[in-house]
Amino acid sequence: MPDYGHELVLGTFITPTAHDPARVVQLAEVTEAANLDIATFQDHPYNADFLDTYTLLTWVAAKTSRLRVSANVTNLPLRPPAMLARAAASLDLLSGGRFELGLGAGAFPKAVHGMGGRDLTPGQGVKALEEALGIIRDVWNTKESGPLQYEGTYYSVPAMKRGPRPAHDIGVWLGAYKPQMLRLTGRKADGWLPTLQYLQTPGMAEANKIIDEAALEAGREPGEIKRLLNLFNVGFSPSRGGYLQGPVEQWVEELLPLVLEQGFSAFLIGQDDPGIIRTFGEEVGPALREAVARERKAAGTTTGPTRSAVVLSKRHAAVDYDALPEALAKKVVEPGDRKYEEVRHSYSWNGSPALVIQCESAEDVVAALAYARSQAVDISVRSGGHGLSGRSTNDGGIVIDLSKMNAIEVLDQTTGRIRVEPGARWGHVAQALAPYGLAMSSGDYGDVGVGGLATTGGIGYMARKFGLTIDHVTAAEIVVADGRKLRVDATHYPDLFWALRGAGANFGIVTAFELDAYPIENVAYATITVDATETADFLVKWGRLVEDAPREISSFMSLFPTRRGGPVTAQITLVYADDDVEAAQEALTPFLTTGPVVNQQAQLAPYYAIVAPPENHHSGQGLSDSRSGMLEHLTREAAEVIEKMIKSGDIMVMQFRSMGGAVHDTPKDSMAWSHRTQNFAVLAATAPVQAPRLDAHWSKLYPLLNGMYLSFETSTDPARLLDAFPEPVLQRLRQLKAEWDPTEVFNRNFNIPPATDGPAPKPDAG
């Protein structure tokens, strides 16, 4: 049989003994400390001497940080598939994607029946398992609209809400021995999980043959199915003994053929002995991995993901998939892959890229960029993938996805210096900073990724008190168009650092930011819903109150058109960036006079709580046409134009964000963002079918605007560049574009064309 090229997984098979639960958990902790990958546990609910396996799995996941967990194998007849799917997804979410689903048709049928389970024949058990497997995956498939409904021979789901979606693509591994179960494994499962001692009939080779033939008949590649093996009655001794009963080198000699000739790539030892576990992880593991890598290299074995003919048929002709660097082979998602639906879209826009490369390090970014440049297709860079501008996905191109680069580190609590990678989300940043008494104003939505916002602006809930997010960026690590990794700050590549803060997406891929956070914990947070039918009057009053408010007050306000004969409504969000309740009340109260109040609430809350990330699934569900501008003041003239817009029925929402205060303190020439006199950013958005009418309305407001916020603009009209970057800023950016990206590699983020008379590139030294 072939070596299927899967990455080695090594772990334990632990007995969930109820009389000493602390030791059971300790064995899992030893498993993790020994650098093993996974701890698995028997699931025999009818055994009164055993702990409940799924309760135990949750406890072990909470007590460890890296270790994957699984039942070995789940007793399906006593765990209804709909509930099992929900439990599995919950455990996967709680553990950060560390759960796998070992699943069996159910051993010991009399004991199962004694607990109330169905009394099924072996053949019926296999058919019930196949039904259950379909239900489980349908529960996880939250992309399907409507409830899950299923009526089978053994299971019925009349009407169930789908979800939650697991944190990762949970592998379903079947404990299978007989031909019918082996064929089901080949058709439907992600892995085969037998025990070595039970493989005599049929043997390994015959079982693998059955699985492979069933896979091919189902249009799958045999290599899609991982082969895992439980090993019992093993031990170590200084001299050679029985099978897996000798020194480390004997173990390696005896396990190696199982990898190279029988296709197994995971070994789970069933010995509840800390010493054996440590030796297996600390000595056998490294030696076996080295031997397998050496033999695979000599044999030229492909070790990347295995894809079926059906999946391969969905590849795009314009991309040379075979030219992908080996270092990235396990970090890509293709159109036919199961994970593709999770990564193809942004939050607001639909996309169908030819390839998504999920980078995990700056080195990955360098390799991904070099490969993407060689393909002559569109290149999109994604951090959080939320942006309204739609530039973090594409059709037929390559997406360099930074979402796995999400580390957050406090470098110096005293000064507030932090380091944040671009794939982190701002809600997670707020949560990570809270224990240090620090915060960073960063928009209003915790699901937004760091990279896009920290290179564009960041008009946040505390902007008038502390300024824009980019005002606090002190350094960045960036991969530029020619593949160099640079650290830029005020003294190293200062021109590039200047451009990075406001137009960064045009100049490279930032792999880390350093920012100065500031000390703040609790803030006063209020929302007021107002009848804004007298829209112009309301706008003028709200605008005046914002400008007159103390700097601690920042306000966002959204206007919604009339619905079913109701009034135009305004939702005012107010944040007072301090925990002085009396001062906050005094500053917030005047906003109750802006119009007839429909609803109001106020509270003192930790800053991180008001920007908690909702963990939205990105499926292009946002408004995909929006226009962005800035106003010096909300004048009567502007307010009257806006009133006509919102009452036209053509606009679905308009949002206003306050600036002023600390935003105006930063000199306008200190960075590419130069909008230091405007008090309001304004956004109008609607559905695609209404986009032409949006432009007609916007053309009446446009003469009153001064400036534009790139992240909220979906138009790519080059004329809008001067709104975002008024001269002489734009000319300086064009010269820098000619210097750092003359061939316009980074051209999907409101591209700045290089100056034709731009200077020659600088030398490497910073």
Stockholm file with secondary structure:
# STOCKHOLM 1.0

chainA/1-766         MPDYGHELVLGTFITPTAHDPARVVQLAEVTEAANLDIATFQDHPYNADFLDTYTLLTWVAAKTSRLRVSANVTNLPLRPPAMLARAAASLDLLSGGRFELGLGAGAFPKAVHGMGGRDLTPGQGVKALEEALGIIRDVWNTKESGPLQYEGTYYSVPAMKRGPRPAHDIGVWLGAYKPQMLRLTGRKADGWLPTLQYLQTPGMAEANKIIDEAALEAGREPGEIKRLLNLFNVGFSPSRGGYLQGPVEQWVEELLPLVLEQGFSAFLIGQDDPGIIRTFGEEVGPALREAVARERKAAGTTTGPTRSAVVLSKRHAAVDYDALPEALAKKVVEPGDRKYEEVRHSYSWNGSPALVIQCESAEDVVAALAYARSQAVDISVRSGGHGLSGRSTNDGGIVIDLSKMNAIEVLDQTTGRIRVEPGARWGHVAQALAPYGLAMSSGDYGDVGVGGLATTGGIGYMARKFGLTIDHVTAAEIVVADGRKLRVDATHYPDLFWALRGAGANFGIVTAFELDAYPIENVAYATITVDATETADFLVKWGRLVEDAPREISSFMSLFPTRRGGPVTAQITLVYADDDVEAAQEALTPFLTTGPVVNQQAQLAPYYAIVAPPENHHSGQGLSDSRSGMLEHLTREAAEVIEKMIKSGDIMVMQFRSMGGAVHDTPKDSMAWSHRTQNFAVLAATAPVQAPRLDAHWSKLYPLLNGMYLSFETSTDPARLLDAFPEPVLQRLRQLKAEWDPTEVFNRNFNIPPATDGPAPKPDAG
#=GR chainA/1-766 SS CCCCCCCCEEEEEECCBTTCHHHHHHHHHHHHHTTCCEEEECCCTTCTTBCCHHHHHHHHHHHCSSCEEEESSEEGGGSCHHHHHHHHHHHHHHTTSCBCEEEESCSCHHHHHHTTCCCCCHHHHHHHHHHHHHHHHHHHCTTSCSCEEEECSSCEEEEECCCCCCSSCCCEEECCCSHHHHHHHHHHCSEECCBGGGCSSSCHHHHHHHHHHHHHHTTCCGGGSEEEEEECSCCCCSSCCSTTCSCHHHHHHHHHHHHHTTCCCEEEECCCCHHHHHHIIIIIHHHHHHHHHHHHHHHTCCCSCCCCHHHHTTCCTTSCGGGSCGGGGGGEECTTSTTHHHHSSCSSCCCBCSEEEECCSHHHHHHHHHHHHHTTSCEEEESSSCCTTCTTCCBSSEEEECTTCCCEEEEETTTTEEEECTTSBHHHHHHHHGGGTEECCCCSCTTSBHHHHHHHCCCCTTHHHHCCGGGGEEEEEEECTTSCEEEEESSSSHHHHHHHHHHGGGTCEEEEEEEECEECCEEEEEEEEEECSSHHHHHHHHHHHHHHSCTTEEEEEEEECCCTTCCCEEEEEEEESSCCHHHHHHHHGGGGGSSCEEEEEEEEEEHHHHTCCCCCCCSSCSCCEEEEEEESSCCHHHHHHHHHHHHSSCCSEEEEEECCGGGGGSCTTSSSCCCCSCCEEEEEEECGGGHHHHHHHHHHHGGGCCCCCGGGCCCCCGGGHHHHSTTTHHHHHHHHHHHHCTTCSSCTTTCCCCCTTCCCCCCSCC
#=GC SS_cons         CCCCCCCCEEEEEECCBTTCHHHHHHHHHHHHHTTCCEEEECCCTTCTTBCCHHHHHHHHHHHCSSCEEEESSEEGGGSCHHHHHHHHHHHHHHTTSCBCEEEESCSCHHHHHHTTCCCCCHHHHHHHHHHHHHHHHHHHCTTSCSCEEEECSSCEEEEECCCCCCSSCCCEEECCCSHHHHHHHHHHCSEECCBGGGCSSSCHHHHHHHHHHHHHHTTCCGGGSEEEEEECSCCCCSSCCSTTCSCHHHHHHHHHHHHHTTCCCEEEECCCCHHHHHHIIIIIHHHHHHHHHHHHHHHTCCCSCCCCHHHHTTCCTTSCGGGSCGGGGGGEECTTSTTHHHHSSCSSCCCBCSEEEECCSHHHHHHHHHHHHHTTSCEEEESSSCCTTCTTCCBSSEEEECTTCCCEEEEETTTTEEEECTTSBHHHHHHHHGGGTEECCCCSCTTSBHHHHHHHCCCCTTHHHHCCGGGGEEEEEEECTTSCEEEEESSSSHHHHHHHHHHGGGTCEEEEEEEECEECCEEEEEEEEEECSSHHHHHHHHHHHHHHSCTTEEEEEEEECCCTTCCCEEEEEEEESSCCHHHHHHHHGGGGGSSCEEEEEEEEEEHHHHTCCCCCCCSSCSCCEEEEEEESSCCHHHHHHHHHHHHSSCCSEEEEEECCGGGGGSCTTSSSCCCCSCCEEEEEEECGGGHHHHHHHHHHHGGGCCCCCGGGCCCCCGGGHHHHSTTTHHHHHHHHHHHHCTTCSSCTTTCCCCCTTCCCCCCSCC
//
